[in-house]
Amino acid sequence: MVVSLLQSHDSGGGRLYIVGTGPGNLLQMTPRALKALGEADCVIGNGFYLDLVEPMLAGKEVVRSSMGKEVDRAAKALDLARDRVVAMVSGGDAGVYGMASIVLEVAERSGSTVAVAVVPGITAAVSAAARLGSPLSGDYVTMSLSDLLTPREEIERRLDLAFRMRVPVVLYNPRSRGRPHNLDAAVGIARRHLLETTPVGVIKNAYREGEERLITTLGEFEDHFAFVDMHSIVFIGGEETRIWRDENGARGIITPRGYHRKYVY
């Protein structure tokens, strides 16, 4: 493989960091991600994610890109990083529905010798789960409902297999204006294998301005589809997932890890 992968202690010369920025709040970024942005001479990324890390961009060259320009963005970042320190920002974790794979693929196919480091971030499933309680305590599945890169038929086949396992399923890219029916299809598949009382949670804009939360059940979820957009993460519980209330009446979602089968508490 042509791509040179930097280790965390590597420094000097041109290099490219692919930085997972987490959910979008600087407090939720890892120290290593903040350090990579601090080291960069140039920061490149989708405008939405650049705006979320704006306090880290002072004094740096900033290259803004739009959705649908991922290949061009990757090539530009590699070109800039031949003799400079460049940070490519990617929301959440760059390796989970993010920019890491396309940058590495472009580097590999172009024969680039730029040293690349993937800096992990907190993926949306993990950050949004914390806002609900503990819905992902054991095994779970993540699925993207976007059919821009994966055929819809294949998405539905995978969803059917996932819901058959009756573990929690996390849906990324759940509902866009151009594809409003993908969520309908996913919920229809879930209802083949799960009870109507199965908990469903939605977090919109996790850790960002305008954060909202919805907790409902699979049987009632269709009444709330309008709440869901591309800034949302949807959690459909598994067979053991339940809704809980604290002493103040606040609700959350928990999927027991299984300690009750081993210990008395």
Sequence and secondary structure as in RCSB ss.txt:
>XXXX:A:sequence
MVVSLLQSHDSGGGRLYIVGTGPGNLLQMTPRALKALGEADCVIGNGFYLDLVEPMLAGKEVVRSSMGKEVDRAA
KALDLARDRVVAMVSGGDAGVYGMASIVLEVAERSGSTVAVAVVPGITAAVSAAARLGSPLSGDYVTMSLSDLLT
PREEIERRLDLAFRMRVPVVLYNPRSRGRPHNLDAAVGIARRHLLETTPVGVIKNAYREGEERLITTLGEFEDHF
AFVDMHSIVFIGGEETRIWRDENGARGIITPRGYHRKYVY
>XXXX:A:secstr
   EE  TT  SSSEEEEEE BTS GGGS HHHHHHHHH SEEEEEHHHHHHTGGG TTSEEEEE TT HHHHHH
HHHHHTTSSEEEEEESB TTSSSSHHHHHHHHHHHT   EEEEE    HHHHHHHHHEETTSS  EEEE   SSS
 HHHHHHHHHHHHHTTS EEEES   SS THHHHHHHHHHHHHS TT EEEEEESTTSTT EEEEEETTTGGGGG
GG  TTEEEEE  TT EEEE TT  EEEE   SGGGT   
